[in-house]
Amino acid sequence: MQEERIPRLSRDHDALAAAVREARARRGLSQEELGARARLHRNYVGAIERGEINPTFRTLLRLTGGLGVALSALVAVYERNIGESGASP
């Protein structure tokens, strides 16, 4: 049986996904560790990092809390990623 792939939502979601992945990697955290810190399931963290889901504001606050960064810092990385992809924010 072939695994079904969930499509990415948009370039915006890809840029946010990359921002979360980068912030997590800079802190040396696994998806599981970030999930525990943010009180989110590791699979949910993975789906965010793949750009497969649209996280709510509450989820973004949990992620930034788990990462120990301000939401504005995560948004700044997102905006940099959007600029690099050529998409408009």
C-alpha positions as CSV (number, residue, x, y, z in Angstrom):
1,M,0.0,0.0,0.0
2,Q,1.4,3.4,-0.9
3,E,1.5,6.1,1.7
4,E,-0.9,9.0,1.1
5,R,0.8,12.4,1.1
6,I,-0.9,15.4,2.5
7,P,-0.4,18.5,0.3
8,R,1.2,21.6,1.6
9,L,-1.1,24.5,2.1
10,S,0.9,27.4,0.6
11,R,4.2,29.2,0.4
12,D,3.3,31.0,3.5
13,H,2.9,27.7,5.4
14,D,6.2,26.5,4.0
15,A,7.9,29.7,5.2
16,L,6.4,29.3,8.7
17,A,7.3,25.6,8.7
18,A,10.9,26.4,7.9
19,A,10.9,29.1,10.7
20,V,9.7,26.6,13.3
21,R,12.2,23.9,12.1
22,E,15.0,26.4,12.1
23,A,14.2,27.7,15.6
24,R,13.9,24.1,16.9
25,A,17.2,23.0,15.3
26,R,19.0,26.0,16.7
27,R,18.0,25.0,20.2
28,G,19.0,21.3,19.6
29,L,15.5,20.1,20.3
30,S,13.8,17.1,18.7
31,Q,10.2,17.4,17.6
32,E,9.3,15.2,20.6
33,E,11.1,17.5,23.0
34,L,9.5,20.6,21.5
35,G,6.1,18.9,21.6
36,A,6.5,18.2,25.3
37,R,7.6,21.7,26.1
38,A,4.8,23.2,24.1
39,R,2.2,20.6,25.2
40,L,1.6,19.5,21.6
41,H,1.9,16.0,20.2
42,R,5.2,15.4,18.3
43,N,3.2,14.4,15.2
44,Y,1.5,17.8,15.3
45,V,4.8,19.6,15.5
46,G,6.0,17.5,12.5
47,A,2.9,18.4,10.5
48,I,3.5,22.1,11.2
49,E,7.2,21.7,10.2
50,R,6.1,20.1,6.9
51,G,3.6,22.9,6.2
52,E,0.6,20.5,6.2
53,I,-1.6,22.3,8.8
54,N,-2.6,25.8,9.6
55,P,-1.6,26.4,13.3
56,T,-3.9,28.6,15.3
57,F,-2.6,31.7,17.2
58,R,-2.8,29.6,20.4
59,T,-0.7,26.9,18.9
60,L,1.9,29.5,17.7
61,L,2.0,30.8,21.3
62,R,2.6,27.3,22.6
63,L,5.3,26.7,20.1
64,T,7.1,29.9,20.9
65,G,6.8,29.2,24.6
66,G,8.3,25.7,24.0
67,L,11.1,27.3,22.0
68,G,11.7,30.0,24.4
69,V,11.4,32.8,21.8
70,A,9.1,35.7,21.3
71,L,6.4,35.3,18.7
72,S,7.9,38.3,16.9
73,A,11.2,36.5,16.5
74,L,9.5,33.5,14.8
75,V,7.5,35.9,12.6
76,A,10.8,37.7,11.6
77,V,12.2,34.4,10.4
78,Y,9.0,33.6,8.6
79,E,9.2,37.0,6.9
80,R,12.8,36.4,5.9
81,N,11.8,33.0,4.4
82,I,8.9,34.6,2.5
83,G,11.3,37.2,1.1
84,E,13.7,34.5,0.0
85,S,10.9,32.5,-1.7
86,G,9.7,35.5,-3.7
87,A,6.2,35.3,-2.3
88,S,4.5,38.3,-0.8
89,P,3.6,38.2,2.9
